[in-house]
Amino acid sequence: MIIALDGPDGAGKSTLVARAITWANKQDISIRVVGKWDVLEPGVVQAARFLGGTTRDELRVCIAEMPSPARMMMLAWMNALAADRAANAPESLVILDGYWVKHAASEQILGCPPKLVAAVTDAIADVDAIVYVDVEPGEALRRKGDDITPYECGGDLRARPASFLAHQRGMRMVMRQWAGEYGWPTIEADAPDAMEQQLIDIIARMMRVSA
């Protein structure tokens, strides 16, 4: 079972992943978490070894500096590698921590042709479910504090809060539309305890086990 956990920046996806791991371990369900940033982990993704020594902060800035569609293709490559590793993982439950949807929405509102975004999306391996974690941009900014990046701000290299809010509002509008159109299970990120239980309920229902 491959579940992609996606949503705007600051939605609390990392917290949800940690909760899912705890739950799976208690249920004696084998679990693996896979993400696009695994390309920076030594020995994890052999095809990405040319990035050796690159830090996440450095790569984030480089991505923000890339023009479209080169930026989209770089992000698609990172996510495609993660999806491929998820598809070949032996564990019963694999969670893709932060997936392609956020980037697809971002690239679309930054001017990348929708047909190209759709074609790249179709080329990335399928997952069993996409779970959309929704958060209001102002709340996301409060949670992130000063830890915002140029890409999260729509390419603003000064990473200004106003740019973050504007870009995240646009992304959220697109992702909420997609969630409704494709019937993705949606978790409201207002209350941490409630959202954690929502995710567990979704996973348990899909795996047909007790929550």
N, C-alpha and C positions, 0 to 999 in steps of 0.2 A: 504494500500500500504506500503510494507516494502522495504526500500532501504538501502543497506549496502554500506557505504562509506569506501573504503579501499585504501591502498597504502603504500609506504615506510614511514619510520619515517621522520618527517620534511616536509611532502608534503603540509601541510596547511589544514589538514582535519578539525581541530577545528574551523578555520576561516570560512570554508565553511558551517559547521553546524550552526554557528551563523547567517550567511547570509540566510540560508534556513529557520530558525525560523522566522526571520524578514519578509521574503517574505510570508510565510504561514500565519502569523498573519494578514498581509495586505489583503490576499486573503480570510480571514475568514475560513481557513482550520485548523482543529485541528491537532496538531503535538506533538509528543513525541520523545525525544532522549534517546536511550538506549545504554549502553556500558558495556564492561566487568568489568570496575572498579567500577561499581555499587555494587559489592559484598562487598566493603569496607564501603558503606554508611549504617549507623545504621538503621535497620528496613526496608530497601528496599528489600533485598533478604534474606528471613528468613533462607534458607538452608545454607547460608554462615555466619551465626551469630558466628560460632566458630572462625572466623577471627577477632572478635572484638578486637579493640585496635591496630591492625596491620596497619601500614602506607603504602602508595603506594610505597614510596622509599624502605622500608624494603622488601615488597613483590617482588618488581622488582629484588632486589639483590638475594633473595631466589630462584626466578625462574631461574635466570642466573646460580646459583650454582647447580641446579638439573641436573641429568644425563638424557639422552634420553633413553626411551620414556616417563619417568615420567614427564619431563618438558612439553612435548607436551600434555599429558593427563591433566595436571593442566590447561594449557591454553585453551584446548578444553572444559573443565568443565566450566570455566569462560565464554567462548563464547556461550556455549550451554544454560547456564542460561539466558544470554542476549537475545539470539534468541527466547527462550521460552517466555520471558516477552514481546518481540516484537510481537510474534504471538498472544498473548492474550490481547494486548493493544486495547482499544476501539477507539483510535484516527484514523482519516482518513489517516494520514501520520506518519509513524514511521521510524526514521533514526537510523541505527546501526552505531554508531560512532567508527570506527576502528573495523574491523571484523576479521574473522578467516583467511582470505586469506593471510595476512601478516605473520601470525604465521605459516601457512602451508608451505609457501615458505621458511621461516627461518629454520623450523625444517627439511625440506627436504635437504637443502644445508648443514645443520649441521650433516647430516648422518642418520637421521631417515628413515627407509625403506619407499620408495614412496607408496607401497601398503598399509601400515599402515596409512600414512598421508591421502591417498585417502579414506580409510574406515572410518576414523574419520570424514572427511569432509562430506561424505555421511550421517553420522549419525546426523549431526547438522541440525536443521530445515532449510527448504528452505526459500529463500527471493525472492521478486519479481524482484529485479535487484541488481547487484553489479556494483557500479560505481568506476572505478579505477582512482586514482589520481596519476599521474606520476611526478617524480621530479628527477633531476640529483643529485647523492649523494653529490657532492661538494657543490651544492646550499643548499641541506638539512643540511649539516654540518654548513654552514654559518648561516642559520636561527636558528639552535639550539644552536650555540655557545658552552658554557661549559655544557649545559643541555643534556648530552648524558648518556645513562645507559649501564651497562654491557651487557644486553640482546641485545640491539641495536648494540652492538659491537661484536656479535657472541659469547658471553660468556666471553669476556675479562674483568676480574674484575677490571682492571685498567682503563677501558673505554677510551682507547687511540684513538685519532682521526683517526690514520691510520687503526685501527681495525674496526672502524665505517665505513670508506669508503670501505674497502674490503668486509665487510659483506653486506652492503647495495647494492653494485654493484651486488653481487650474487643474493640477493633477488629481485632486480629490473629486472634482466634478466629473472628470473623464472616468475615473475608476468606479465611482458610484454608479455611473451610467452602465458601465460594463458589468458590474456586479448584478444589477437588476436585469440586464439583457440576457446574461448567461446563467443566471440563477446560482451565483456563488454564495455559499453560506457567509453571512456577514456577522462580525463581532463588533459591538460598539465598545470603544476603548475608554469609556467614561469612568467605570469602576473596576479597578484591577482584579479584585477577587471574583467579581461576576464574569469578567471576560475570560479569566482562566478556566472557570467552570464551563463556560460556553464552548471553548475549544475542546476540552475533554469530552463533553457530550457529543460534539460533532465527530471526533475521532472514534469514540466508542460505538456510535451508531454505524459508522461506515465499516468498522472492523467486526461489528456484531459481537461485542463483548460488553461486560458490565462497566459502567463509569464509576 
